[in-house]
Each structure stands twice: as C-alpha cells, then as structure tokens.
Amino acid sequence: MSAARSLAVSISGLHKQFEGAVALRDVGFSVPAGTTAALVGPPGSGKSTLIHILLGLLRADSGVAETFDGGGIGAVLQQRGLHPARTVRAQLRVYAAAAGVDDERVDALLAMLRLDEAAATRVRDVPDGLRTRLAVAQALLAQPRLLVLDDPFEGLESPERAWLFDYLRAHARRGGTTLFTSQSLAAAVPVCDQVIVLSAGSVAYQGSPRRLRRNHPDRLVVAASSPIALATTLAAQGFTDAVMRSDGRLAVAEASRAEIEAAAALARVHLGEVVAEPVHPDRVLAILTKSSAPPAYPAPAPATMYGTR
Amino acid sequence: MMLPTLPTVPAEVNRAATAELRKITAVRSGWMLPPVLAAVGFVVASASALRGSGPQPREALVTGTATVGLYLAIAVAVGAAAIGGAVAAGDEYRYRGMDLTALFTPDRNVLFGAKAGVAAAYSLVLAACAEIGAALGLLAFGRHTVEFGWRLVGVFGGGLLAAVCWGVIGVGLGLLVRSPNLAVIAMAGWLFILEPLIWLVAKGAGIAGVVVLLPGSATIGSVAVGSFPESPFLPPNAASAVVLVIWAVAAGAAGWWYLRTRDI
C-alpha cells in the first residue's frame, strides 16, 4: 500500500491489439512520484497506444494502467487536438474553462511559453513548434502534478526543447511527475530519471539512463598501421563490431583498450592514438529495438548525451 | 419561512458547458451566424409580407402567403441548428479535439450533457434571431396582410422547438458518425431523398399515415400550425411536436451511448 502511494503511474500486464495486430504485449512498469520517465521507441512501437490507455481514452484488452494523480493530470497528445479556426488564445481559453481556471492563468501561460505575440493568430497559421507549445500550455493549465506528454519535442527548435527540459526539471524539483514519449533516446535522456524502451509493443529496456550507458560502453576509435589486419584479428577474437571510418580509423565496440592492444600485438600492427567515443543514444535505441530508424530529432551535444541526472 | 432554493449547478457541469460555449464563440461563424440569421429573417419576411396575401382559412397555408418568408427563415434556422449540432460534435473528431475534451471532462455523461445542452441552447438562439428578424419584417411591411394572433405565435414556438430538436439530432449524429460532413450528409440525405421516397412508397401502398412518424413530417407539422389540414403526411401540430422531441431524444441517446461505450 505504501509502495503504491509513492507511485504516480503503475502499469502491469498491459495488452492491446487492433484487428489482430498486437500493439502492446504484457507491458509493465511504474513511475515513482517526483520523477521523470521517458517512454522511448520507434514509430509504431506502442507508445501512443499506451498513453491513450493510461489516460482512459482507449480500453486495454487486459492489464492495468493506473495513475495516482492527487494533483490532476496534464496531457499533450500526439494529435494535438487544436482547432485550426480558433486563435491561439481562444484555443487556450476553451480548455481553461474546462479546467476551471481564469483568464489570468491563460495570460500567464501565454507569456511563459512565449505565445503572447501569436495570441491573436489562428492556429492554422502558426508553425508546428508553436502548436506544440500551445499543446504544452493546455497541459499546464490546471498546474497538474502528473504530466503525460506524447511526443512533446515534435516540431520544437533547440531553444524550445531546452526550455521544455528546464520546465520538466523544475517540475520534478517541485515534486511533480512526468511521463513523456520520444522517438529519440538522445532527446529523452538529458531530462529523465528512467527510460522505458518499447519495441514492437514490448518493453525492451527499463532502467536508468546511466545503467543503459553502462550496458553500452564507449566505442574505442583507434588509429592503426593496418586497420584491416587489426579488424580481422579482433573479429577472430569475437569482437565483430568494428567499423572502418572514412578517416581510416577503426571504431571498435565492446573491446577494452588492453584487448585492442593485445590484438594489435598479435597482428603485428602498430597502434596509434586510441580515443573513447560514447555510443550515440539513438544507436543504442536502434540496437535495443532492432530497428534502423534514423534519429527523429537533431542530436544534442555529446556532453549531454546521457545527462547528469 | 424558508424559501426554496434553486438547485446549484455542479461545478463540473458548469465548466464543461462554458468550454462548449467557448468552442462556439471561438470561431467566427459561431458569433456571426445569429445576426446573419436575423438579417435573413428580416429580408425574406419583409419580401413575402410585401408581395403575399393575408390569411387564407381555406388554403393550405392558413397564415397566408405573406408569411412564407417567416417559414423560410425558420427553415434556414433549423438547417443552421442541425449543421451547428453536427459540427459541434463532429469537429471534435475531425480535429482530434475529443481526446482533450474527454481528458478535461472525464465523465462522459457530463461531456455529452454539456455538448447537447449547449448545442440546444445555441440552436434556440439561432431560431430566435431568425424569428425576431422575421417578426420585425412582418411588423414593418405586413401589418395589413399578416394576422398577428395565436396561430402565428404557434408558428414561432414550433420553429424554436424544431431548431432545438434538430440541434440535438445533429449532435447525436455527429457523435455517432464522428464526422461533421457525414452527419450533415446523413441528415440532408434523409430529409431530401429518403423521407420523400418513403412518402411516395407509403402513399402508393395506402399507408400514408405512417409517415407522420418520420422526422421531416414531424418538423413540418410542428411549424405549420393548422396548415395543410388535409395532408395525410402531417400529424396534428401537438403530435408533431411530440414525435419530433422523440426523434431528438432518440438521436441524442444514440450519440450518448456511443460516446459512453466506445473508445475516444
């Protein structure tokens, strides 16, 4: 009971299929209150289906999806639900009425999300990034404790994403909880405490970004007098993930520096500089989901690839 | 002595209804339609008052051809109400706003009640505007040809009722087919193609009386107070109103059931 109280989201044994196609298969995870969790996966992996079930918009075939939302839920859906003929301000006022908040809160959100200049513009005439910000503003209307955001980075420019990251961090500091989806692990990890990777409707990974990084250590990029001979020797020793770079260097995964040096000695190859290079998170995502989908968003700077949380 | 107190509207209902009202007023057509309908009512009623004749007790239209404009204005208002209801419900699916609406108003009963209630109220406003415009036209140009009496009041009342009922029918169909266009096509197809066909078939089969149960007949019967007394297709005025209300309740109930039981 006390464990349930500390959770903001609890999902167990969730199963859903559409006309014979399995969308979710025995999905289970939980999100502790006051943390930020990212649900990551390629398109069609079941993220939006899960979010819709969690929000009560879809019924699951079996399993349980619960929120413990003492302070209400704010949601951004992948289909933003914006009426093209309404102005930005009118769109916000519609749901402000539904949430029972006044126009002062509307004006505050317009200012906070830098929507005030477009307040009188019709939704059909504003760019995608602004629509996403408007959807976020709608989610924040009632100052909810639990935020459920489906693909909130879609259409956002880098500064807007940075703003959203900052907001989510501040939300967590205030004790709020966020569950958001992303097609890109690189976009998600800087801000989350927990990553849940969905692959074809199943959980392929659940844990911290740090553990994910430990599971997928840095590649070592080596300069060698004969990269092909070195790669052949490494492969013979079981290190098959070695890729020749266009600059002639060899990028080797899963082998330690000592193992590479031993292989170089065996192959009588002179070894030059050896540089550690983090594996790009979206490469990790591709490995976990066995997909070849390109990153959905521009990659962040390497320093923030696995965040500091 | 304790005075009876009016029941308080629950906050959840109040919020949902305000949101629905704002959905209407947030788009240009929502706040432009009432004055446009008033102007249409005034113009068509004035034209018919100027050119038509007075009450004709032995003719089909007992209020006289001078009031044809009033009937036209009511027809336009009823059509606008039906379309408005269909758009109020269908646009939620067209622009995927129903997900958000259902999030902010998780109780689907309240959601439906707010949507249908506001659509009905807006339909009433549309019909009232059209009728006020028409009444002004009749007063301005038909004082010598139009008989201002209870019969005309009945026409006005029937028009208001028809608009409210068709507003609710529009909402019910919009929720059922989840598209404003399909809902409008369904209503227009029924009224202008299917129901006339049923009239013809029923007349040919010698059972013309059954068509009085159809929504088109009931609508005409509700508005045409005392007119077309010999028509086998029209029920008496009071019965028409009851039949029309039943159609509105049935369509609304179907939309409500669908909203409650199906995924958004």
Interface residues (C-beta under 8 A of the other chain):
Chain A: H52 L55 G56 L57 L58 R59 I73 A75 L77 Q79 R80 G81 L82 H83 P84 A85 R86 T87 A90 Q91 R93 V94 Y95 A97 A98 A99 G100 Q138
Chain B: A11 R15 A16 T18 A19 L21 R22 K23 A26 V27 R28 D91 Y95 R96 G97 M98 D99 L100 T101 A102 L103 F104 T105 P106 D263 I264
